[in-house]
Amino acid sequence: MVAPAAAPRVREVVEPAVTAAGLLLEGLQVAGAGARTVVRVVVDLAADDERELDLDRIGEVTQAVSDALDATDVLPGAYTLEVSSPGVDRPLTEPRHWRRAVGRSVTLVRTDGGVVAGRLVEVGDGAAPEVVVVPVTDPGKGRRPKEGAPVAVPWADVRSGRVEVDLSGVAGQDDDIETEG
């Protein structure tokens, strides 16, 4: 079993390895799983990183973290290392999360409980940016969505947000695939 105090020590080893790989440590969890320890590392792109967080980059940072853990005695015995990205469904909690989502469909919840759903078109600079969403409403089957006037929400009024996965363009893509019978 892993002592709860191990997580801060593991973070001291893992974070520099993640940073050296050009990524940010978004989350870390150390848990016991039978005789093994499981180390779950969530990495994300830096605010100024224009590249994708693809499997190659995940593989590189996994190797760097593994090497760093193996070079120390922070985890006695065997461990399982799981490295992942936050995923598309992660909440938008930081300005950098919002900036990466520009152009995507989002749902923004205001501190007063109001909701703005639509296309994220702009996120201002700084630590407390203004977030601009163009509301989009679906008038029904076969009709084009309607865009409303842009809504600018000051950072202090943003309670939470989430990217809405749009699979509308996926339908019918299999129609072009021919199969042999």
PyMOL commands that place a pseudoatom at each C-alpha (Angstrom):
pseudoatom trace, name=CA, resn=MET, resi=1, chain=A, elem=C, hetatm=0, pos=[0.000, 0.000, 0.000]
pseudoatom trace, name=CA, resn=VAL, resi=2, chain=A, elem=C, hetatm=0, pos=[1.223, 3.487, -0.842]
pseudoatom trace, name=CA, resn=ALA, resi=3, chain=A, elem=C, hetatm=0, pos=[1.494, 6.047, 1.902]
pseudoatom trace, name=CA, resn=PRO, resi=4, chain=A, elem=C, hetatm=0, pos=[-0.568, 9.208, 1.229]
pseudoatom trace, name=CA, resn=ALA, resi=5, chain=A, elem=C, hetatm=0, pos=[2.598, 11.241, 1.762]
pseudoatom trace, name=CA, resn=ALA, resi=6, chain=A, elem=C, hetatm=0, pos=[4.128, 9.669, -1.359]
pseudoatom trace, name=CA, resn=ALA, resi=7, chain=A, elem=C, hetatm=0, pos=[2.146, 11.857, -3.796]
pseudoatom trace, name=CA, resn=PRO, resi=8, chain=A, elem=C, hetatm=0, pos=[3.998, 15.132, -3.059]
pseudoatom trace, name=CA, resn=ARG, resi=9, chain=A, elem=C, hetatm=0, pos=[7.351, 13.337, -3.347]
pseudoatom trace, name=CA, resn=VAL, resi=10, chain=A, elem=C, hetatm=0, pos=[6.282, 11.714, -6.622]
pseudoatom trace, name=CA, resn=ARG, resi=11, chain=A, elem=C, hetatm=0, pos=[5.181, 15.148, -7.900]
pseudoatom trace, name=CA, resn=GLU, resi=12, chain=A, elem=C, hetatm=0, pos=[8.674, 16.511, -7.136]
pseudoatom trace, name=CA, resn=VAL, resi=13, chain=A, elem=C, hetatm=0, pos=[10.113, 13.852, -9.457]
pseudoatom trace, name=CA, resn=VAL, resi=14, chain=A, elem=C, hetatm=0, pos=[7.417, 13.838, -12.148]
pseudoatom trace, name=CA, resn=GLU, resi=15, chain=A, elem=C, hetatm=0, pos=[6.853, 17.569, -12.669]
pseudoatom trace, name=CA, resn=PRO, resi=16, chain=A, elem=C, hetatm=0, pos=[10.400, 18.403, -13.854]
pseudoatom trace, name=CA, resn=ALA, resi=17, chain=A, elem=C, hetatm=0, pos=[10.305, 15.460, -16.292]
pseudoatom trace, name=CA, resn=VAL, resi=18, chain=A, elem=C, hetatm=0, pos=[6.991, 16.664, -17.727]
pseudoatom trace, name=CA, resn=THR, resi=19, chain=A, elem=C, hetatm=0, pos=[8.227, 20.255, -17.953]
pseudoatom trace, name=CA, resn=ALA, resi=20, chain=A, elem=C, hetatm=0, pos=[11.451, 19.141, -19.657]
pseudoatom trace, name=CA, resn=ALA, resi=21, chain=A, elem=C, hetatm=0, pos=[9.277, 17.399, -22.266]
pseudoatom trace, name=CA, resn=GLY, resi=22, chain=A, elem=C, hetatm=0, pos=[7.638, 20.785, -22.987]
pseudoatom trace, name=CA, resn=LEU, resi=23, chain=A, elem=C, hetatm=0, pos=[4.307, 19.956, -21.347]
pseudoatom trace, name=CA, resn=LEU, resi=24, chain=A, elem=C, hetatm=0, pos=[2.397, 20.947, -18.224]
pseudoatom trace, name=CA, resn=LEU, resi=25, chain=A, elem=C, hetatm=0, pos=[1.509, 18.628, -15.361]
pseudoatom trace, name=CA, resn=GLU, resi=26, chain=A, elem=C, hetatm=0, pos=[-2.279, 18.969, -15.179]
pseudoatom trace, name=CA, resn=GLY, resi=27, chain=A, elem=C, hetatm=0, pos=[-2.875, 16.275, -12.574]
pseudoatom trace, name=CA, resn=LEU, resi=28, chain=A, elem=C, hetatm=0, pos=[-1.184, 13.526, -10.594]
pseudoatom trace, name=CA, resn=GLN, resi=29, chain=A, elem=C, hetatm=0, pos=[-2.640, 10.671, -8.585]
pseudoatom trace, name=CA, resn=VAL, resi=30, chain=A, elem=C, hetatm=0, pos=[-0.756, 7.985, -6.697]
pseudoatom trace, name=CA, resn=ALA, resi=31, chain=A, elem=C, hetatm=0, pos=[-2.842, 5.034, -5.541]
pseudoatom trace, name=CA, resn=GLY, resi=32, chain=A, elem=C, hetatm=0, pos=[-2.357, 1.496, -4.332]
pseudoatom trace, name=CA, resn=ALA, resi=33, chain=A, elem=C, hetatm=0, pos=[-3.677, -1.343, -6.466]
pseudoatom trace, name=CA, resn=GLY, resi=34, chain=A, elem=C, hetatm=0, pos=[-2.960, -4.597, -4.672]
pseudoatom trace, name=CA, resn=ALA, resi=35, chain=A, elem=C, hetatm=0, pos=[0.792, -5.086, -4.400]
pseudoatom trace, name=CA, resn=ARG, resi=36, chain=A, elem=C, hetatm=0, pos=[1.422, -2.431, -7.052]
pseudoatom trace, name=CA, resn=THR, resi=37, chain=A, elem=C, hetatm=0, pos=[1.312, 1.327, -7.008]
pseudoatom trace, name=CA, resn=VAL, resi=38, chain=A, elem=C, hetatm=0, pos=[-0.498, 3.119, -9.828]
pseudoatom trace, name=CA, resn=VAL, resi=39, chain=A, elem=C, hetatm=0, pos=[0.779, 6.534, -10.840]
pseudoatom trace, name=CA, resn=ARG, resi=40, chain=A, elem=C, hetatm=0, pos=[-1.689, 8.452, -13.024]
pseudoatom trace, name=CA, resn=VAL, resi=41, chain=A, elem=C, hetatm=0, pos=[-0.244, 11.497, -14.735]
pseudoatom trace, name=CA, resn=VAL, resi=42, chain=A, elem=C, hetatm=0, pos=[-2.351, 13.949, -16.753]
pseudoatom trace, name=CA, resn=VAL, resi=43, chain=A, elem=C, hetatm=0, pos=[-0.361, 16.253, -19.035]
pseudoatom trace, name=CA, resn=ASP, resi=44, chain=A, elem=C, hetatm=0, pos=[-1.438, 19.201, -21.138]
pseudoatom trace, name=CA, resn=LEU, resi=45, chain=A, elem=C, hetatm=0, pos=[0.023, 21.598, -23.656]
pseudoatom trace, name=CA, resn=ALA, resi=46, chain=A, elem=C, hetatm=0, pos=[1.603, 24.845, -22.537]
pseudoatom trace, name=CA, resn=ALA, resi=47, chain=A, elem=C, hetatm=0, pos=[-0.365, 27.973, -23.432]
pseudoatom trace, name=CA, resn=ASP, resi=48, chain=A, elem=C, hetatm=0, pos=[2.049, 28.903, -26.229]
pseudoatom trace, name=CA, resn=ASP, resi=49, chain=A, elem=C, hetatm=0, pos=[2.435, 25.369, -27.643]
pseudoatom trace, name=CA, resn=GLU, resi=50, chain=A, elem=C, hetatm=0, pos=[0.849, 25.224, -31.110]
pseudoatom trace, name=CA, resn=ARG, resi=51, chain=A, elem=C, hetatm=0, pos=[1.497, 21.510, -31.639]
pseudoatom trace, name=CA, resn=GLU, resi=52, chain=A, elem=C, hetatm=0, pos=[-0.939, 18.682, -30.950]
pseudoatom trace, name=CA, resn=LEU, resi=53, chain=A, elem=C, hetatm=0, pos=[-0.820, 16.476, -27.898]
pseudoatom trace, name=CA, resn=ASP, resi=54, chain=A, elem=C, hetatm=0, pos=[-0.699, 13.280, -29.922]
pseudoatom trace, name=CA, resn=LEU, resi=55, chain=A, elem=C, hetatm=0, pos=[0.339, 9.717, -29.084]
pseudoatom trace, name=CA, resn=ASP, resi=56, chain=A, elem=C, hetatm=0, pos=[3.966, 10.398, -29.999]
pseudoatom trace, name=CA, resn=ARG, resi=57, chain=A, elem=C, hetatm=0, pos=[4.213, 13.209, -27.459]
pseudoatom trace, name=CA, resn=ILE, resi=58, chain=A, elem=C, hetatm=0, pos=[2.401, 11.143, -24.831]
pseudoatom trace, name=CA, resn=GLY, resi=59, chain=A, elem=C, hetatm=0, pos=[4.883, 8.325, -25.496]
pseudoatom trace, name=CA, resn=GLU, resi=60, chain=A, elem=C, hetatm=0, pos=[7.856, 10.678, -25.137]
pseudoatom trace, name=CA, resn=VAL, resi=61, chain=A, elem=C, hetatm=0, pos=[6.656, 12.143, -21.846]
pseudoatom trace, name=CA, resn=THR, resi=62, chain=A, elem=C, hetatm=0, pos=[5.766, 8.667, -20.550]
pseudoatom trace, name=CA, resn=GLN, resi=63, chain=A, elem=C, hetatm=0, pos=[9.353, 7.543, -21.157]
pseudoatom trace, name=CA, resn=ALA, resi=64, chain=A, elem=C, hetatm=0, pos=[10.727, 10.690, -19.493]
pseudoatom trace, name=CA, resn=VAL, resi=65, chain=A, elem=C, hetatm=0, pos=[8.510, 10.240, -16.424]
pseudoatom trace, name=CA, resn=SER, resi=66, chain=A, elem=C, hetatm=0, pos=[9.322, 6.532, -16.207]
pseudoatom trace, name=CA, resn=ASP, resi=67, chain=A, elem=C, hetatm=0, pos=[13.060, 7.253, -16.398]
pseudoatom trace, name=CA, resn=ALA, resi=68, chain=A, elem=C, hetatm=0, pos=[12.763, 9.924, -13.700]
pseudoatom trace, name=CA, resn=LEU, resi=69, chain=A, elem=C, hetatm=0, pos=[10.811, 7.624, -11.363]
pseudoatom trace, name=CA, resn=ASP, resi=70, chain=A, elem=C, hetatm=0, pos=[13.228, 4.742, -11.954]
pseudoatom trace, name=CA, resn=ALA, resi=71, chain=A, elem=C, hetatm=0, pos=[16.208, 6.993, -11.159]
pseudoatom trace, name=CA, resn=THR, resi=72, chain=A, elem=C, hetatm=0, pos=[14.853, 7.724, -7.666]
pseudoatom trace, name=CA, resn=ASP, resi=73, chain=A, elem=C, hetatm=0, pos=[13.652, 5.611, -4.776]
pseudoatom trace, name=CA, resn=VAL, resi=74, chain=A, elem=C, hetatm=0, pos=[10.433, 7.592, -4.418]
pseudoatom trace, name=CA, resn=LEU, resi=75, chain=A, elem=C, hetatm=0, pos=[8.315, 4.491, -5.220]
pseudoatom trace, name=CA, resn=PRO, resi=76, chain=A, elem=C, hetatm=0, pos=[9.525, 1.286, -3.605]
pseudoatom trace, name=CA, resn=GLY, resi=77, chain=A, elem=C, hetatm=0, pos=[8.674, -1.851, -5.548]
pseudoatom trace, name=CA, resn=ALA, resi=78, chain=A, elem=C, hetatm=0, pos=[6.729, -2.207, -8.765]
pseudoatom trace, name=CA, resn=TYR, resi=79, chain=A, elem=C, hetatm=0, pos=[4.466, 0.494, -10.114]
pseudoatom trace, name=CA, resn=THR, resi=80, chain=A, elem=C, hetatm=0, pos=[2.172, 1.014, -13.078]
pseudoatom trace, name=CA, resn=LEU, resi=81, chain=A, elem=C, hetatm=0, pos=[2.467, 4.337, -14.895]
pseudoatom trace, name=CA, resn=GLU, resi=82, chain=A, elem=C, hetatm=0, pos=[-0.527, 5.768, -16.765]
pseudoatom trace, name=CA, resn=VAL, resi=83, chain=A, elem=C, hetatm=0, pos=[0.022, 8.991, -18.716]
pseudoatom trace, name=CA, resn=SER, resi=84, chain=A, elem=C, hetatm=0, pos=[-2.842, 10.699, -20.530]
pseudoatom trace, name=CA, resn=SER, resi=85, chain=A, elem=C, hetatm=0, pos=[-4.187, 14.022, -21.743]
pseudoatom trace, name=CA, resn=PRO, resi=86, chain=A, elem=C, hetatm=0, pos=[-7.177, 15.713, -20.084]
pseudoatom trace, name=CA, resn=GLY, resi=87, chain=A, elem=C, hetatm=0, pos=[-9.453, 14.687, -22.954]
pseudoatom trace, name=CA, resn=VAL, resi=88, chain=A, elem=C, hetatm=0, pos=[-12.059, 16.602, -24.878]
pseudoatom trace, name=CA, resn=ASP, resi=89, chain=A, elem=C, hetatm=0, pos=[-14.627, 16.495, -22.070]
pseudoatom trace, name=CA, resn=ARG, resi=90, chain=A, elem=C, hetatm=0, pos=[-12.492, 18.176, -19.454]
pseudoatom trace, name=CA, resn=PRO, resi=91, chain=A, elem=C, hetatm=0, pos=[-13.904, 21.301, -17.840]
pseudoatom trace, name=CA, resn=LEU, resi=92, chain=A, elem=C, hetatm=0, pos=[-12.555, 24.644, -19.049]
pseudoatom trace, name=CA, resn=THR, resi=93, chain=A, elem=C, hetatm=0, pos=[-11.135, 26.072, -15.835]
pseudoatom trace, name=CA, resn=GLU, resi=94, chain=A, elem=C, hetatm=0, pos=[-8.108, 28.098, -16.895]
pseudoatom trace, name=CA, resn=PRO, resi=95, chain=A, elem=C, hetatm=0, pos=[-7.780, 30.879, -19.475]
pseudoatom trace, name=CA, resn=ARG, resi=96, chain=A, elem=C, hetatm=0, pos=[-5.385, 28.638, -21.449]
pseudoatom trace, name=CA, resn=HIS, resi=97, chain=A, elem=C, hetatm=0, pos=[-8.105, 25.955, -21.653]
pseudoatom trace, name=CA, resn=TRP, resi=98, chain=A, elem=C, hetatm=0, pos=[-10.519, 28.529, -23.094]
pseudoatom trace, name=CA, resn=ARG, resi=99, chain=A, elem=C, hetatm=0, pos=[-7.918, 29.849, -25.556]
pseudoatom trace, name=CA, resn=ARG, resi=100, chain=A, elem=C, hetatm=0, pos=[-7.330, 26.348, -26.936]
pseudoatom trace, name=CA, resn=ALA, resi=101, chain=A, elem=C, hetatm=0, pos=[-11.084, 25.940, -27.457]
pseudoatom trace, name=CA, resn=VAL, resi=102, chain=A, elem=C, hetatm=0, pos=[-11.523, 29.024, -29.685]
pseudoatom trace, name=CA, resn=GLY, resi=103, chain=A, elem=C, hetatm=0, pos=[-13.588, 28.021, -32.702]
pseudoatom trace, name=CA, resn=ARG, resi=104, chain=A, elem=C, hetatm=0, pos=[-15.294, 25.139, -30.900]
pseudoatom trace, name=CA, resn=SER, resi=105, chain=A, elem=C, hetatm=0, pos=[-18.819, 24.808, -29.542]
pseudoatom trace, name=CA, resn=VAL, resi=106, chain=A, elem=C, hetatm=0, pos=[-18.914, 25.488, -25.806]
pseudoatom trace, name=CA, resn=THR, resi=107, chain=A, elem=C, hetatm=0, pos=[-21.327, 25.805, -22.952]
pseudoatom trace, name=CA, resn=LEU, resi=108, chain=A, elem=C, hetatm=0, pos=[-20.423, 28.592, -20.546]
pseudoatom trace, name=CA, resn=VAL, resi=109, chain=A, elem=C, hetatm=0, pos=[-22.117, 28.810, -17.146]
pseudoatom trace, name=CA, resn=ARG, resi=110, chain=A, elem=C, hetatm=0, pos=[-22.094, 32.248, -15.544]
pseudoatom trace, name=CA, resn=THR, resi=111, chain=A, elem=C, hetatm=0, pos=[-21.712, 32.846, -11.825]
pseudoatom trace, name=CA, resn=ASP, resi=112, chain=A, elem=C, hetatm=0, pos=[-25.374, 33.961, -11.753]
pseudoatom trace, name=CA, resn=GLY, resi=113, chain=A, elem=C, hetatm=0, pos=[-26.423, 30.572, -13.192]
pseudoatom trace, name=CA, resn=GLY, resi=114, chain=A, elem=C, hetatm=0, pos=[-27.087, 31.853, -16.713]
pseudoatom trace, name=CA, resn=VAL, resi=115, chain=A, elem=C, hetatm=0, pos=[-25.881, 29.695, -19.592]
pseudoatom trace, name=CA, resn=VAL, resi=116, chain=A, elem=C, hetatm=0, pos=[-24.425, 30.778, -22.926]
pseudoatom trace, name=CA, resn=ALA, resi=117, chain=A, elem=C, hetatm=0, pos=[-24.074, 28.008, -25.512]
pseudoatom trace, name=CA, resn=GLY, resi=118, chain=A, elem=C, hetatm=0, pos=[-22.485, 28.569, -28.883]
pseudoatom trace, name=CA, resn=ARG, resi=119, chain=A, elem=C, hetatm=0, pos=[-19.234, 29.039, -30.745]
pseudoatom trace, name=CA, resn=LEU, resi=120, chain=A, elem=C, hetatm=0, pos=[-16.282, 30.395, -28.737]
pseudoatom trace, name=CA, resn=VAL, resi=121, chain=A, elem=C, hetatm=0, pos=[-14.849, 33.157, -30.929]
pseudoatom trace, name=CA, resn=GLU, resi=122, chain=A, elem=C, hetatm=0, pos=[-12.442, 35.061, -28.699]
pseudoatom trace, name=CA, resn=VAL, resi=123, chain=A, elem=C, hetatm=0, pos=[-10.623, 34.933, -25.373]
pseudoatom trace, name=CA, resn=GLY, resi=124, chain=A, elem=C, hetatm=0, pos=[-8.804, 38.051, -24.268]
pseudoatom trace, name=CA, resn=ASP, resi=125, chain=A, elem=C, hetatm=0, pos=[-5.247, 38.265, -23.000]
pseudoatom trace, name=CA, resn=GLY, resi=126, chain=A, elem=C, hetatm=0, pos=[-4.088, 38.032, -19.421]
pseudoatom trace, name=CA, resn=ALA, resi=127, chain=A, elem=C, hetatm=0, pos=[-5.065, 36.017, -16.366]
pseudoatom trace, name=CA, resn=ALA, resi=128, chain=A, elem=C, hetatm=0, pos=[-8.652, 37.350, -16.265]
pseudoatom trace, name=CA, resn=PRO, resi=129, chain=A, elem=C, hetatm=0, pos=[-9.730, 37.568, -19.912]
pseudoatom trace, name=CA, resn=GLU, resi=130, chain=A, elem=C, hetatm=0, pos=[-13.065, 38.413, -21.401]
pseudoatom trace, name=CA, resn=VAL, resi=131, chain=A, elem=C, hetatm=0, pos=[-14.634, 35.353, -23.083]
pseudoatom trace, name=CA, resn=VAL, resi=132, chain=A, elem=C, hetatm=0, pos=[-16.733, 35.949, -26.218]
pseudoatom trace, name=CA, resn=VAL, resi=133, chain=A, elem=C, hetatm=0, pos=[-19.298, 33.374, -27.360]
pseudoatom trace, name=CA, resn=VAL, resi=134, chain=A, elem=C, hetatm=0, pos=[-21.604, 33.609, -30.369]
pseudoatom trace, name=CA, resn=PRO, resi=135, chain=A, elem=C, hetatm=0, pos=[-24.847, 31.873, -29.318]
pseudoatom trace, name=CA, resn=VAL, resi=136, chain=A, elem=C, hetatm=0, pos=[-26.069, 29.261, -31.771]
pseudoatom trace, name=CA, resn=THR, resi=137, chain=A, elem=C, hetatm=0, pos=[-29.604, 27.875, -31.708]
pseudoatom trace, name=CA, resn=ASP, resi=138, chain=A, elem=C, hetatm=0, pos=[-30.844, 24.870, -33.633]
pseudoatom trace, name=CA, resn=PRO, resi=139, chain=A, elem=C, hetatm=0, pos=[-34.222, 25.719, -35.199]
pseudoatom trace, name=CA, resn=GLY, resi=140, chain=A, elem=C, hetatm=0, pos=[-34.971, 22.087, -35.986]
pseudoatom trace, name=CA, resn=LYS, resi=141, chain=A, elem=C, hetatm=0, pos=[-34.342, 19.330, -38.457]
pseudoatom trace, name=CA, resn=GLY, resi=142, chain=A, elem=C, hetatm=0, pos=[-33.373, 20.436, -41.929]
pseudoatom trace, name=CA, resn=ARG, resi=143, chain=A, elem=C, hetatm=0, pos=[-32.987, 24.098, -40.986]
pseudoatom trace, name=CA, resn=ARG, resi=144, chain=A, elem=C, hetatm=0, pos=[-29.760, 25.997, -40.583]
pseudoatom trace, name=CA, resn=PRO, resi=145, chain=A, elem=C, hetatm=0, pos=[-28.633, 26.907, -37.057]
pseudoatom trace, name=CA, resn=LYS, resi=146, chain=A, elem=C, hetatm=0, pos=[-29.074, 30.584, -36.225]
pseudoatom trace, name=CA, resn=GLU, resi=147, chain=A, elem=C, hetatm=0, pos=[-26.319, 32.712, -34.755]
pseudoatom trace, name=CA, resn=GLY, resi=148, chain=A, elem=C, hetatm=0, pos=[-27.077, 35.429, -32.258]
pseudoatom trace, name=CA, resn=ALA, resi=149, chain=A, elem=C, hetatm=0, pos=[-25.119, 38.526, -31.319]
pseudoatom trace, name=CA, resn=PRO, resi=150, chain=A, elem=C, hetatm=0, pos=[-21.761, 37.831, -29.630]
pseudoatom trace, name=CA, resn=VAL, resi=151, chain=A, elem=C, hetatm=0, pos=[-21.921, 37.667, -25.839]
pseudoatom trace, name=CA, resn=ALA, resi=152, chain=A, elem=C, hetatm=0, pos=[-18.856, 38.974, -23.980]
pseudoatom trace, name=CA, resn=VAL, resi=153, chain=A, elem=C, hetatm=0, pos=[-18.484, 37.529, -20.481]
pseudoatom trace, name=CA, resn=PRO, resi=154, chain=A, elem=C, hetatm=0, pos=[-15.897, 38.973, -18.077]
pseudoatom trace, name=CA, resn=TRP, resi=155, chain=A, elem=C, hetatm=0, pos=[-13.667, 36.305, -16.487]
pseudoatom trace, name=CA, resn=ALA, resi=156, chain=A, elem=C, hetatm=0, pos=[-15.061, 37.123, -13.028]
pseudoatom trace, name=CA, resn=ASP, resi=157, chain=A, elem=C, hetatm=0, pos=[-18.523, 36.083, -14.287]
pseudoatom trace, name=CA, resn=VAL, resi=158, chain=A, elem=C, hetatm=0, pos=[-17.426, 32.684, -15.670]
pseudoatom trace, name=CA, resn=ARG, resi=159, chain=A, elem=C, hetatm=0, pos=[-18.315, 29.859, -13.263]
pseudoatom trace, name=CA, resn=SER, resi=160, chain=A, elem=C, hetatm=0, pos=[-17.518, 26.927, -15.555]
pseudoatom trace, name=CA, resn=GLY, resi=161, chain=A, elem=C, hetatm=0, pos=[-17.350, 25.820, -19.135]
pseudoatom trace, name=CA, resn=ARG, resi=162, chain=A, elem=C, hetatm=0, pos=[-17.149, 22.753, -21.290]
pseudoatom trace, name=CA, resn=VAL, resi=163, chain=A, elem=C, hetatm=0, pos=[-16.441, 22.006, -24.941]
pseudoatom trace, name=CA, resn=GLU, resi=164, chain=A, elem=C, hetatm=0, pos=[-19.427, 20.407, -26.637]
pseudoatom trace, name=CA, resn=VAL, resi=165, chain=A, elem=C, hetatm=0, pos=[-18.392, 17.583, -28.934]
pseudoatom trace, name=CA, resn=ASP, resi=166, chain=A, elem=C, hetatm=0, pos=[-19.952, 18.090, -32.366]
pseudoatom trace, name=CA, resn=LEU, resi=167, chain=A, elem=C, hetatm=0, pos=[-20.409, 14.860, -34.291]
pseudoatom trace, name=CA, resn=SER, resi=168, chain=A, elem=C, hetatm=0, pos=[-22.764, 16.299, -36.894]
pseudoatom trace, name=CA, resn=GLY, resi=169, chain=A, elem=C, hetatm=0, pos=[-20.069, 16.181, -39.573]
pseudoatom trace, name=CA, resn=VAL, resi=170, chain=A, elem=C, hetatm=0, pos=[-19.381, 12.513, -38.882]
pseudoatom trace, name=CA, resn=ALA, resi=171, chain=A, elem=C, hetatm=0, pos=[-22.764, 11.199, -40.033]
pseudoatom trace, name=CA, resn=GLY, resi=172, chain=A, elem=C, hetatm=0, pos=[-22.701, 9.715, -43.498]
pseudoatom trace, name=CA, resn=GLN, resi=173, chain=A, elem=C, hetatm=0, pos=[-18.918, 9.398, -43.749]
pseudoatom trace, name=CA, resn=ASP, resi=174, chain=A, elem=C, hetatm=0, pos=[-19.223, 5.616, -44.013]
pseudoatom trace, name=CA, resn=ASP, resi=175, chain=A, elem=C, hetatm=0, pos=[-21.347, 6.089, -47.145]
pseudoatom trace, name=CA, resn=ASP, resi=176, chain=A, elem=C, hetatm=0, pos=[-18.167, 6.492, -49.210]
pseudoatom trace, name=CA, resn=ILE, resi=177, chain=A, elem=C, hetatm=0, pos=[-16.691, 3.195, -48.036]
pseudoatom trace, name=CA, resn=GLU, resi=178, chain=A, elem=C, hetatm=0, pos=[-17.149, 0.310, -50.428]
pseudoatom trace, name=CA, resn=THR, resi=179, chain=A, elem=C, hetatm=0, pos=[-17.194, -3.244, -49.135]
pseudoatom trace, name=CA, resn=GLU, resi=180, chain=A, elem=C, hetatm=0, pos=[-16.676, -6.438, -51.011]
pseudoatom trace, name=CA, resn=GLY, resi=181, chain=A, elem=C, hetatm=0, pos=[-19.408, -9.003, -50.649]
for i in range(1, 181): cmd.bond("trace and resi %d" % i, "trace and resi %d" % (i + 1))
show_as sticks, trace
zoom trace
